[in-house]
Amino acid sequence: MSVRAERALAYVRELFPGAGPVAVTAPITVNFHPDRLLADGLTVAEHLAADGVYRSQFETRISNGGLTAYAGGERDRWEQRMFPGVYAGAAGRPIYGGLNLAGFADGASPRFGSCHLVLGASVLARATFSHGDSFTEPTVFGTAATFGAVWQALLDEVARTGSALNLSAVSPDAWVAALAEPRTGPGRALDHYVEAQVHGGLTLSEDVTAVVADPSFRGTPVEALLRGLAPQVRWSPGFVLPADEVPADLKGPQVPVLARAVADHYGVDVLDAAVLGRATHEPARWSSFGGPVEVLQLLKYVWHILVLRGVTP
């Protein structure tokens, strides 16, 4: 374990010294869009295949969340808040994922991508966890061995709202029972997940046990690349949605108009992850909706709607 990883874990353990004895064995998943382009014109999947490592936003300069990973940016500020004095510069930053406690087939945090990496059990020992995404500036943290504070926060959330991890229940006990049930479907946990911060890097050959891919990539060059990333490729249920069913009340009135324009341009009536990926390669084509940054944001919103409202093909 790297020095920085040890320092980050020690800091979290000291925050909640009585957080045991609850421990976790659920896998961490890292959701990503394999077909998004980096600045050099190569896709995420191409970089993963060539480099053999998963890099943070500080190095890739792309994100399926906010683009704030630079010195003095919000991502930098959040990391300094969570792990004071541990990280500086671009290299060696934490890798973000989610703890898939419910075993959802679309990963713990599908907001960030149509596919996900399943990390091996050994990675848990150098991960920290927060109750909520780091952009919300969470106050409850834990490690795999000292997870009690995060677990209690989840139970309190159920008692307060009737749901946690996008899994509803009438009581915390009922939620715990539901959490243990086997499931094969998506969780659609767009906003509700336990964030995982993996310290010490992420090497595909050592740390990834499987890639779970969206079925829209079957038979495509993306599938061939994904098959080289891990010992196993599995298929998620996937999400599809007719372009005419993209609502205006979730992400704004421009989103359904852009969804229809994308469908018309590519000659389809139903949107899926692969079609949206093609659209992100041509932001200038949708210039009537704004500049490249605005267009990519709107396409991201279309993906969010697929997660929330799409059906499994």
Residue, then its C-alpha position, 0 to 999 in steps of 0.5 A: m500500500s502506498v504512503r498516501a493510501e496509508r495516510a488517507l485510511a489512517y485519517v478516516r479511521e481516526l475520524f470515527p475510532g468507534a466505527g467498528p465492528v461492522a465490516v463490508t465485503a461487497p465489491i466496489t464498482v467503477n462505472f464509466h462510458p467506454d466510448r467517450l473521447l479524451a483530448d487525444g481523440l482516443t476513447v476511454a476503452e482504447h486508453l484502458a486497453a493501451d495503458g492497463v490502468y484506470r486514471s483519475q479525472f485529474e489526468t484524463r481531463i474528462s468526467n461523467g460528473g463535474l469537470t473540476a479536477y484541477a488545482g484549486g477546483e472543486r474536486d481538489r477542494w473536496e479531496q483536501r477536505m476529505f484527506p487533508g494534506v495527502y494529495a497534490g498534483a495530478a498523479g496518484r489521486p483517488i479513483y472514485g466508484g461505489l460500494n455495490l452493497a445491493g448487488f445492482a446489475d448496473g453497478a453502484s453508481p450508473r450516473f457515471g457510465s453505462c459499463h462498470l469495472v468490478l474490483g477484486a476483494s483486495v482493493l477493499a483494504r485500501a478504500t475509504f467510503s462516504h455516505g453520499d457523493s463527495f460533491t455533497e461534502p459528506t460528514v460520515f466516512g469509513t473503511a472496509a474494516t470500520f464501516g459502522a458509521v456509514w452503515q448507521a447513516l444508511l439505517d438512519e436514512v431509511a428510518r427518515t425517508g423510507s429508502a437508501l441506495n434507491l431501495s425502499a423499505v418500511s423499516p431499517d430491519a426490512w431494508v437490511a433484509a431486502l439488501a441481502e436478497p439476490r437481484t439481477g436487475p438494475g438499481r437505477a441508483l442515480d443519486h443514492y450510493v455509498e461513494a468509494q475512494v480507492h487509494g493507491g491506483l487501479t491496475l486492471s490486471e491486478d485489481v479488476t475481476a470483471v467488466v460489466a458492459d451495456p448490451s448496446f456494445r455487443g458486436t462492436p469494436v468497444e466489446a473487443l476492447l472491453r474483453g481485453l480489460a478483465p478475465q470476464v465480461r458480463w452484460s448488464p440489463g441495459f437501458v433503452l428509451p424511445a426518443d419521443e418519451v424523453p421528458a422535459d420535466l426532469k432535466g429541462p426542455q432542451v433535453p427531449v429536443l436534443a434526444r429527438a435530433v440525435a435519434d433522427h440523425y442516426g436513423v433510430d427511434v430508440l436511444d441507448a448508450a451506444v447511440l448517445g456515445r456516437a453523439t458525444h463524438e460530434p458535439a459541433r453537429w448539435s451546435s444549435f444547442g450550445g457550445p461543446v461543453e453545453v452539448l455534452q452536458l445535455l447528452k449526459y442528462v439524456w443518459h441520466i434519463l435513460v437510467l431513470r426511465g429506460v426499460t431493459p431491452 
